[in-house]
Amino acid sequence: MSFSTNDKQHTKQPILMTKKMEQHAREVSRDKESAKAFLVRAGLIRQDGKVAKEYR
């Protein structure tokens, strides 16, 4: 497990990540295509790479 800080709210609260979460993060960020596919599945971006309407 690892810890990081939550910079979004400018706090120093630890964020706990399990080994499985760390592994998944490495897998989805290993290359541009994997990262894009993850973001599309999560609904954050459209297939064409533009930010989803809900997040504009």
mmCIF file of the N, C-alpha and C atoms, coordinates in Angstrom:
data_MODEL
# 
_entry.id   MODEL 
# 
loop_
_atom_site.group_PDB 
_atom_site.id 
_atom_site.type_symbol 
_atom_site.label_atom_id 
_atom_site.label_alt_id 
_atom_site.label_comp_id 
_atom_site.label_asym_id 
_atom_site.label_entity_id 
_atom_site.label_seq_id 
_atom_site.pdbx_PDB_ins_code 
_atom_site.Cartn_x 
_atom_site.Cartn_y 
_atom_site.Cartn_z 
_atom_site.occupancy 
_atom_site.B_iso_or_equiv 
_atom_site.pdbx_formal_charge 
_atom_site.auth_seq_id 
_atom_site.auth_comp_id 
_atom_site.auth_asym_id 
_atom_site.auth_atom_id 
_atom_site.pdbx_PDB_model_num 
ATOM 1   N N  . MET A 1 1  ? 0.835   -1.181 0.000   1.00 0.00 ? 1  MET A N  1 
ATOM 2   C CA . MET A 1 1  ? 0.000   0.000  0.000   1.00 0.00 ? 1  MET A CA 1 
ATOM 3   C C  . MET A 1 1  ? 0.875   1.237  0.000   1.00 0.00 ? 1  MET A C  1 
ATOM 4   N N  . SER A 1 2  ? 0.331   2.278  -0.609  1.00 0.00 ? 2  SER A N  1 
ATOM 5   C CA . SER A 1 2  ? 1.072   3.524  -0.618  1.00 0.00 ? 2  SER A CA 1 
ATOM 6   C C  . SER A 1 2  ? 0.150   4.673  -0.225  1.00 0.00 ? 2  SER A C  1 
ATOM 7   N N  . PHE A 1 3  ? 0.737   5.773  0.107   1.00 0.00 ? 3  PHE A N  1 
ATOM 8   C CA . PHE A 1 3  ? -0.006  6.943  0.510   1.00 0.00 ? 3  PHE A CA 1 
ATOM 9   C C  . PHE A 1 3  ? 0.404   8.114  -0.364  1.00 0.00 ? 3  PHE A C  1 
ATOM 10  N N  . SER A 1 4  ? -0.534  8.980  -0.643  1.00 0.00 ? 4  SER A N  1 
ATOM 11  C CA . SER A 1 4  ? -0.219  10.228 -1.327  1.00 0.00 ? 4  SER A CA 1 
ATOM 12  C C  . SER A 1 4  ? -1.107  11.306 -0.717  1.00 0.00 ? 4  SER A C  1 
ATOM 13  N N  . THR A 1 5  ? -0.885  12.536 -1.143  1.00 0.00 ? 5  THR A N  1 
ATOM 14  C CA . THR A 1 5  ? -1.694  13.618 -0.578  1.00 0.00 ? 5  THR A CA 1 
ATOM 15  C C  . THR A 1 5  ? -2.784  14.011 -1.549  1.00 0.00 ? 5  THR A C  1 
ATOM 16  N N  . ASN A 1 6  ? -3.822  14.582 -1.036  1.00 0.00 ? 6  ASN A N  1 
ATOM 17  C CA . ASN A 1 6  ? -4.936  15.064 -1.829  1.00 0.00 ? 6  ASN A CA 1 
ATOM 18  C C  . ASN A 1 6  ? -4.716  16.546 -2.120  1.00 0.00 ? 6  ASN A C  1 
ATOM 19  N N  . ASP A 1 7  ? -4.074  16.849 -3.245  1.00 0.00 ? 7  ASP A N  1 
ATOM 20  C CA . ASP A 1 7  ? -3.742  18.232 -3.578  1.00 0.00 ? 7  ASP A CA 1 
ATOM 21  C C  . ASP A 1 7  ? -4.949  19.032 -4.038  1.00 0.00 ? 7  ASP A C  1 
ATOM 22  N N  . LYS A 1 8  ? -6.012  18.369 -4.487  1.00 0.00 ? 8  LYS A N  1 
ATOM 23  C CA . LYS A 1 8  ? -7.191  19.067 -4.979  1.00 0.00 ? 8  LYS A CA 1 
ATOM 24  C C  . LYS A 1 8  ? -7.764  19.988 -3.913  1.00 0.00 ? 8  LYS A C  1 
ATOM 25  N N  . GLN A 1 9  ? -7.804  19.521 -2.695  1.00 0.00 ? 9  GLN A N  1 
ATOM 26  C CA . GLN A 1 9  ? -8.359  20.326 -1.622  1.00 0.00 ? 9  GLN A CA 1 
ATOM 27  C C  . GLN A 1 9  ? -7.258  20.955 -0.776  1.00 0.00 ? 9  GLN A C  1 
ATOM 28  N N  . HIS A 1 10 ? -6.022  20.829 -1.200  1.00 0.00 ? 10 HIS A N  1 
ATOM 29  C CA . HIS A 1 10 ? -4.872  21.385 -0.497  1.00 0.00 ? 10 HIS A CA 1 
ATOM 30  C C  . HIS A 1 10 ? -4.779  20.877 0.946   1.00 0.00 ? 10 HIS A C  1 
ATOM 31  N N  . THR A 1 11 ? -5.063  19.617 1.108   1.00 0.00 ? 11 THR A N  1 
ATOM 32  C CA . THR A 1 11 ? -4.951  19.007 2.428   1.00 0.00 ? 11 THR A CA 1 
ATOM 33  C C  . THR A 1 11 ? -3.854  17.962 2.394   1.00 0.00 ? 11 THR A C  1 
ATOM 34  N N  . LYS A 1 12 ? -3.430  17.531 3.531   1.00 0.00 ? 12 LYS A N  1 
ATOM 35  C CA . LYS A 1 12 ? -2.396  16.506 3.620   1.00 0.00 ? 12 LYS A CA 1 
ATOM 36  C C  . LYS A 1 12 ? -2.989  15.189 4.113   1.00 0.00 ? 12 LYS A C  1 
ATOM 37  N N  . GLN A 1 13 ? -4.247  14.938 3.766   1.00 0.00 ? 13 GLN A N  1 
ATOM 38  C CA . GLN A 1 13 ? -4.880  13.693 4.156   1.00 0.00 ? 13 GLN A CA 1 
ATOM 39  C C  . GLN A 1 13 ? -4.348  12.564 3.288   1.00 0.00 ? 13 GLN A C  1 
ATOM 40  N N  . PRO A 1 14 ? -3.917  11.461 3.897   1.00 0.00 ? 14 PRO A N  1 
ATOM 41  C CA . PRO A 1 14 ? -3.384  10.352 3.107   1.00 0.00 ? 14 PRO A CA 1 
ATOM 42  C C  . PRO A 1 14 ? -4.468  9.654  2.299   1.00 0.00 ? 14 PRO A C  1 
ATOM 43  N N  . ILE A 1 15 ? -4.101  9.219  1.109   1.00 0.00 ? 15 ILE A N  1 
ATOM 44  C CA . ILE A 1 15 ? -4.988  8.430  0.265   1.00 0.00 ? 15 ILE A CA 1 
ATOM 45  C C  . ILE A 1 15 ? -4.389  7.033  0.192   1.00 0.00 ? 15 ILE A C  1 
ATOM 46  N N  . LEU A 1 16 ? -5.131  6.065  0.638   1.00 0.00 ? 16 LEU A N  1 
ATOM 47  C CA . LEU A 1 16 ? -4.660  4.694  0.702   1.00 0.00 ? 16 LEU A CA 1 
ATOM 48  C C  . LEU A 1 16 ? -4.942  3.985  -0.611  1.00 0.00 ? 16 LEU A C  1 
ATOM 49  N N  . MET A 1 17 ? -3.919  3.391  -1.199  1.00 0.00 ? 17 MET A N  1 
ATOM 50  C CA . MET A 1 17 ? -4.082  2.601  -2.414  1.00 0.00 ? 17 MET A CA 1 
ATOM 51  C C  . MET A 1 17 ? -3.593  1.182  -2.139  1.00 0.00 ? 17 MET A C  1 
ATOM 52  N N  . THR A 1 18 ? -4.447  0.216  -2.458  1.00 0.00 ? 18 THR A N  1 
ATOM 53  C CA . THR A 1 18 ? -4.058  -1.176 -2.297  1.00 0.00 ? 18 THR A CA 1 
ATOM 54  C C  . THR A 1 18 ? -3.117  -1.568 -3.432  1.00 0.00 ? 18 THR A C  1 
ATOM 55  N N  . LYS A 1 19 ? -2.483  -2.702 -3.302  1.00 0.00 ? 19 LYS A N  1 
ATOM 56  C CA . LYS A 1 19 ? -1.596  -3.201 -4.368  1.00 0.00 ? 19 LYS A CA 1 
ATOM 57  C C  . LYS A 1 19 ? -2.372  -3.367 -5.669  1.00 0.00 ? 19 LYS A C  1 
ATOM 58  N N  . LYS A 1 20 ? -3.616  -3.848 -5.573  1.00 0.00 ? 20 LYS A N  1 
ATOM 59  C CA . LYS A 1 20 ? -4.428  -4.050 -6.772  1.00 0.00 ? 20 LYS A CA 1 
ATOM 60  C C  . LYS A 1 20 ? -4.747  -2.715 -7.447  1.00 0.00 ? 20 LYS A C  1 
ATOM 61  N N  . MET A 1 21 ? -5.018  -1.685 -6.652  1.00 0.00 ? 21 MET A N  1 
ATOM 62  C CA . MET A 1 21 ? -5.274  -0.361 -7.210  1.00 0.00 ? 21 MET A CA 1 
ATOM 63  C C  . MET A 1 21 ? -4.023  0.190  -7.884  1.00 0.00 ? 21 MET A C  1 
ATOM 64  N N  . GLU A 1 22 ? -2.872  0.003  -7.239  1.00 0.00 ? 22 GLU A N  1 
ATOM 65  C CA . GLU A 1 22 ? -1.611  0.466  -7.827  1.00 0.00 ? 22 GLU A CA 1 
ATOM 66  C C  . GLU A 1 22 ? -1.340  -0.251 -9.143  1.00 0.00 ? 22 GLU A C  1 
ATOM 67  N N  . GLN A 1 23 ? -1.595  -1.561 -9.183  1.00 0.00 ? 23 GLN A N  1 
ATOM 68  C CA . GLN A 1 23 ? -1.387  -2.348 -10.397 1.00 0.00 ? 23 GLN A CA 1 
ATOM 69  C C  . GLN A 1 23 ? -2.313  -1.850 -11.510 1.00 0.00 ? 23 GLN A C  1 
ATOM 70  N N  . HIS A 1 24 ? -3.570  -1.604 -11.178 1.00 0.00 ? 24 HIS A N  1 
ATOM 71  C CA . HIS A 1 24 ? -4.528  -1.119 -12.176 1.00 0.00 ? 24 HIS A CA 1 
ATOM 72  C C  . HIS A 1 24 ? -4.093  0.244  -12.716 1.00 0.00 ? 24 HIS A C  1 
ATOM 73  N N  . ALA A 1 25 ? -3.643  1.118  -11.834 1.00 0.00 ? 25 ALA A N  1 
ATOM 74  C CA . ALA A 1 25 ? -3.172  2.443  -12.263 1.00 0.00 ? 25 ALA A CA 1 
ATOM 75  C C  . ALA A 1 25 ? -1.996  2.321  -13.228 1.00 0.00 ? 25 ALA A C  1 
ATOM 76  N N  . ARG A 1 26 ? -1.082  1.407  -12.934 1.00 0.00 ? 26 ARG A N  1 
ATOM 77  C CA . ARG A 1 26 ? 0.062   1.190  -13.841 1.00 0.00 ? 26 ARG A CA 1 
ATOM 78  C C  . ARG A 1 26 ? -0.413  0.667  -15.191 1.00 0.00 ? 26 ARG A C  1 
ATOM 79  N N  . GLU A 1 27 ? -1.370  -0.270 -15.165 1.00 0.00 ? 27 GLU A N  1 
ATOM 80  C CA . GLU A 1 27 ? -1.861  -0.863 -16.410 1.00 0.00 ? 27 GLU A CA 1 
ATOM 81  C C  . GLU A 1 27 ? -2.562  0.156  -17.296 1.00 0.00 ? 27 GLU A C  1 
ATOM 82  N N  . VAL A 1 28 ? -3.442  0.970  -16.718 1.00 0.00 ? 28 VAL A N  1 
ATOM 83  C CA . VAL A 1 28 ? -4.188  1.921  -17.546 1.00 0.00 ? 28 VAL A CA 1 
ATOM 84  C C  . VAL A 1 28 ? -3.335  3.098  -17.991 1.00 0.00 ? 28 VAL A C  1 
ATOM 85  N N  . SER A 1 29 ? -2.200  3.321  -17.362 1.00 0.00 ? 29 SER A N  1 
ATOM 86  C CA . SER A 1 29 ? -1.355  4.442  -17.768 1.00 0.00 ? 29 SER A CA 1 
ATOM 87  C C  . SER A 1 29 ? -0.080  4.005  -18.479 1.00 0.00 ? 29 SER A C  1 
ATOM 88  N N  . ARG A 1 30 ? -0.018  2.741  -18.891 1.00 0.00 ? 30 ARG A N  1 
ATOM 89  C CA . ARG A 1 30 ? 1.208   2.236  -19.517 1.00 0.00 ? 30 ARG A CA 1 
ATOM 90  C C  . ARG A 1 30 ? 1.467   2.833  -20.894 1.00 0.00 ? 30 ARG A C  1 
ATOM 91  N N  . ASP A 1 31 ? 0.396   3.224  -21.595 1.00 0.00 ? 31 ASP A N  1 
ATOM 92  C CA . ASP A 1 31 ? 0.567   3.886  -22.887 1.00 0.00 ? 31 ASP A CA 1 
ATOM 93  C C  . ASP A 1 31 ? -0.652  4.756  -23.169 1.00 0.00 ? 31 ASP A C  1 
ATOM 94  N N  . LYS A 1 32 ? -0.552  5.563  -24.184 1.00 0.00 ? 32 LYS A N  1 
ATOM 95  C CA . LYS A 1 32 ? -1.600  6.537  -24.495 1.00 0.00 ? 32 LYS A CA 1 
ATOM 96  C C  . LYS A 1 32 ? -2.935  5.858  -24.803 1.00 0.00 ? 32 LYS A C  1 
ATOM 97  N N  . GLU A 1 33 ? -2.910  4.763  -25.538 1.00 0.00 ? 33 GLU A N  1 
ATOM 98  C CA . GLU A 1 33 ? -4.140  4.070  -25.917 1.00 0.00 ? 33 GLU A CA 1 
ATOM 99  C C  . GLU A 1 33 ? -4.865  3.495  -24.707 1.00 0.00 ? 33 GLU A C  1 
ATOM 100 N N  . SER A 1 34 ? -4.116  2.895  -23.793 1.00 0.00 ? 34 SER A N  1 
ATOM 101 C CA . SER A 1 34 ? -4.715  2.332  -22.575 1.00 0.00 ? 34 SER A CA 1 
ATOM 102 C C  . SER A 1 34 ? -5.327  3.422  -21.715 1.00 0.00 ? 34 SER A C  1 
ATOM 103 N N  . ALA A 1 35 ? -4.610  4.529  -21.583 1.00 0.00 ? 35 ALA A N  1 
ATOM 104 C CA . ALA A 1 35 ? -5.109  5.647  -20.780 1.00 0.00 ? 35 ALA A CA 1 
ATOM 105 C C  . ALA A 1 35 ? -6.389  6.217  -21.393 1.00 0.00 ? 35 ALA A C  1 
ATOM 106 N N  . LYS A 1 36 ? -6.391  6.397  -22.701 1.00 0.00 ? 36 LYS A N  1 
ATOM 107 C CA . LYS A 1 36 ? -7.572  6.935  -23.374 1.00 0.00 ? 36 LYS A CA 1 
ATOM 108 C C  . LYS A 1 36 ? -8.753  5.989  -23.225 1.00 0.00 ? 36 LYS A C  1 
ATOM 109 N N  . ALA A 1 37 ? -8.533  4.694  -23.405 1.00 0.00 ? 37 ALA A N  1 
ATOM 110 C CA . ALA A 1 37 ? -9.603  3.713  -23.275 1.00 0.00 ? 37 ALA A CA 1 
ATOM 111 C C  . ALA A 1 37 ? -10.209 3.755  -21.869 1.00 0.00 ? 37 ALA A C  1 
ATOM 112 N N  . PHE A 1 38 ? -9.358  3.887  -20.857 1.00 0.00 ? 38 PHE A N  1 
ATOM 113 C CA . PHE A 1 38 ? -9.850  3.976  -19.486 1.00 0.00 ? 38 PHE A CA 1 
ATOM 114 C C  . PHE A 1 38 ? -10.711 5.217  -19.291 1.00 0.00 ? 38 PHE A C  1 
ATOM 115 N N  . LEU A 1 39 ? -10.238 6.358  -19.776 1.00 0.00 ? 39 LEU A N  1 
ATOM 116 C CA . LEU A 1 39 ? -10.975 7.610  -19.616 1.00 0.00 ? 39 LEU A CA 1 
ATOM 117 C C  . LEU A 1 39 ? -12.309 7.588  -20.361 1.00 0.00 ? 39 LEU A C  1 
ATOM 118 N N  . VAL A 1 40 ? -12.347 6.923  -21.518 1.00 0.00 ? 40 VAL A N  1 
ATOM 119 C CA . VAL A 1 40 ? -13.599 6.776  -22.264 1.00 0.00 ? 40 VAL A CA 1 
ATOM 120 C C  . VAL A 1 40 ? -14.561 5.888  -21.477 1.00 0.00 ? 40 VAL A C  1 
ATOM 121 N N  . ARG A 1 41 ? -14.078 4.755  -20.964 1.00 0.00 ? 41 ARG A N  1 
ATOM 122 C CA . ARG A 1 41 ? -14.931 3.859  -20.161 1.00 0.00 ? 41 ARG A CA 1 
ATOM 123 C C  . ARG A 1 41 ? -15.454 4.556  -18.915 1.00 0.00 ? 41 ARG A C  1 
ATOM 124 N N  . ALA A 1 42 ? -14.644 5.421  -18.340 1.00 0.00 ? 42 ALA A N  1 
ATOM 125 C CA . ALA A 1 42 ? -15.051 6.148  -17.136 1.00 0.00 ? 42 ALA A CA 1 
ATOM 126 C C  . ALA A 1 42 ? -16.011 7.291  -17.460 1.00 0.00 ? 42 ALA A C  1 
ATOM 127 N N  . GLY A 1 43 ? -16.159 7.620  -18.737 1.00 0.00 ? 43 GLY A N  1 
ATOM 128 C CA . GLY A 1 43 ? -17.069 8.677  -19.139 1.00 0.00 ? 43 GLY A CA 1 
ATOM 129 C C  . GLY A 1 43 ? -16.495 10.074 -19.015 1.00 0.00 ? 43 GLY A C  1 
ATOM 130 N N  . LEU A 1 44 ? -15.183 10.170 -18.849 1.00 0.00 ? 44 LEU A N  1 
ATOM 131 C CA . LEU A 1 44 ? -14.545 11.482 -18.684 1.00 0.00 ? 44 LEU A CA 1 
ATOM 132 C C  . LEU A 1 44 ? -14.244 12.152 -20.011 1.00 0.00 ? 44 LEU A C  1 
ATOM 133 N N  . ILE A 1 45 ? -13.977 11.345 -21.037 1.00 0.00 ? 45 ILE A N  1 
ATOM 134 C CA . ILE A 1 45 ? -13.736 11.888 -22.373 1.00 0.00 ? 45 ILE A CA 1 
ATOM 135 C C  . ILE A 1 45 ? -14.554 11.099 -23.383 1.00 0.00 ? 45 ILE A C  1 
ATOM 136 N N  . ARG A 1 46 ? -14.728 11.694 -24.555 1.00 0.00 ? 46 ARG A N  1 
ATOM 137 C CA . ARG A 1 46 ? -15.417 11.014 -25.647 1.00 0.00 ? 46 ARG A CA 1 
ATOM 138 C C  . ARG A 1 46 ? -14.389 10.213 -26.447 1.00 0.00 ? 46 ARG A C  1 
ATOM 139 N N  . GLN A 1 47 ? -14.863 9.369  -27.339 1.00 0.00 ? 47 GLN A N  1 
ATOM 140 C CA . GLN A 1 47 ? -13.982 8.544  -28.161 1.00 0.00 ? 47 GLN A CA 1 
ATOM 141 C C  . GLN A 1 47 ? -13.019 9.392  -28.983 1.00 0.00 ? 47 GLN A C  1 
ATOM 142 N N  . ASP A 1 48 ? -13.447 10.598 -29.373 1.00 0.00 ? 48 ASP A N  1 
ATOM 143 C CA . ASP A 1 48 ? -12.578 11.464 -30.177 1.00 0.00 ? 48 ASP A CA 1 
ATOM 144 C C  . ASP A 1 48 ? -11.530 12.199 -29.330 1.00 0.00 ? 48 ASP A C  1 
ATOM 145 N N  . GLY A 1 49 ? -11.543 11.955 -27.994 1.00 0.00 ? 49 GLY A N  1 
ATOM 146 C CA . GLY A 1 49 ? -10.541 12.527 -27.116 1.00 0.00 ? 49 GLY A CA 1 
ATOM 147 C C  . GLY A 1 49 ? -10.933 13.840 -26.458 1.00 0.00 ? 49 GLY A C  1 
ATOM 148 N N  . LYS A 1 50 ? -12.096 14.364 -26.819 1.00 0.00 ? 50 LYS A N  1 
ATOM 149 C CA . LYS A 1 50 ? -12.550 15.614 -26.221 1.00 0.00 ? 50 LYS A CA 1 
ATOM 150 C C  . LYS A 1 50 ? -13.218 15.346 -24.885 1.00 0.00 ? 50 LYS A C  1 
ATOM 151 N N  . VAL A 1 51 ? -13.173 16.333 -24.004 1.00 0.00 ? 51 VAL A N  1 
ATOM 152 C CA . VAL A 1 51 ? -13.767 16.202 -22.672 1.00 0.00 ? 51 VAL A CA 1 
ATOM 153 C C  . VAL A 1 51 ? -15.270 15.976 -22.820 1.00 0.00 ? 51 VAL A C  1 
ATOM 154 N N  . ALA A 1 52 ? -15.807 15.057 -22.029 1.00 0.00 ? 52 ALA A N  1 
ATOM 155 C CA . ALA A 1 52 ? -17.237 14.764 -22.058 1.00 0.00 ? 52 ALA A CA 1 
ATOM 156 C C  . ALA A 1 52 ? -18.045 16.002 -21.691 1.00 0.00 ? 52 ALA A C  1 
ATOM 157 N N  . LYS A 1 53 ? -19.231 16.106 -22.248 1.00 0.00 ? 53 LYS A N  1 
ATOM 158 C CA . LYS A 1 53 ? -20.078 17.280 -22.035 1.00 0.00 ? 53 LYS A CA 1 
ATOM 159 C C  . LYS A 1 53 ? -20.282 17.580 -20.559 1.00 0.00 ? 53 LYS A C  1 
ATOM 160 N N  . GLU A 1 54 ? -20.448 16.556 -19.746 1.00 0.00 ? 54 GLU A N  1 
ATOM 161 C CA . GLU A 1 54 ? -20.705 16.737 -18.316 1.00 0.00 ? 54 GLU A CA 1 
ATOM 162 C C  . GLU A 1 54 ? -19.546 17.410 -17.578 1.00 0.00 ? 54 GLU A C  1 
ATOM 163 N N  . TYR A 1 55 ? -18.365 17.409 -18.151 1.00 0.00 ? 55 TYR A N  1 
ATOM 164 C CA . TYR A 1 55 ? -17.179 17.957 -17.481 1.00 0.00 ? 55 TYR A CA 1 
ATOM 165 C C  . TYR A 1 55 ? -16.635 19.220 -18.131 1.00 0.00 ? 55 TYR A C  1 
ATOM 166 N N  . ARG A 1 56 ? -17.360 19.766 -19.087 1.00 0.00 ? 56 ARG A N  1 
ATOM 167 C CA . ARG A 1 56 ? -16.926 21.010 -19.724 1.00 0.00 ? 56 ARG A CA 1 
ATOM 168 C C  . ARG A 1 56 ? -17.266 22.199 -18.882 1.00 0.00 ? 56 ARG A C  1 
# 
